[in-house]
Amino acid sequence: MNRYGREQLRRIFEALELPKNTRFRGYVIMNGVDERYLIDLVPEGLLWSNRPDDAIVLKKHKKAIELKKLAEEDNVGIGLLFETDELILPLAEDAVRDVLFSVNQSSKR
């Protein structure tokens, strides 16, 4: 089961005013401080890239949590990866939670 359902993704799209052609690609493991994305697991360790389009994309949030645990680095988190025809947009899960919290607070008023 995905961590974010269709309704939550719709709210994120609306709150961030993402273009209509935006698609949710899945979850990525990211180090937000260094702006690096996990691209491979090799016997020597983990390989990272500065390009989000190179990242391993996972469809299930549970798998992303498992992979994040392997990273064992500070500042590593799960990100949501969105794509339009023009760009690839990674968003840290913490930022997404903040957006959803703001949207929920606005709707209660």
Secondary structure as GFF3:
##gff-version 3
##sequence-region A 1 109
A	DSSP	alpha_helix	6	15	.	.	.	ID=ss1
A	DSSP	beta_strand	23	31	.	.	.	ID=ss2
A	DSSP	beta_strand	36	42	.	.	.	ID=ss3
A	DSSP	beta_strand	45	49	.	.	.	ID=ss4
A	DSSP	three_ten_helix	52	54	.	.	.	ID=ss5
A	DSSP	alpha_helix	61	71	.	.	.	ID=ss6
A	DSSP	beta_strand	76	83	.	.	.	ID=ss7
A	DSSP	beta_strand	88	92	.	.	.	ID=ss8
A	DSSP	alpha_helix	93	108	.	.	.	ID=ss9
###
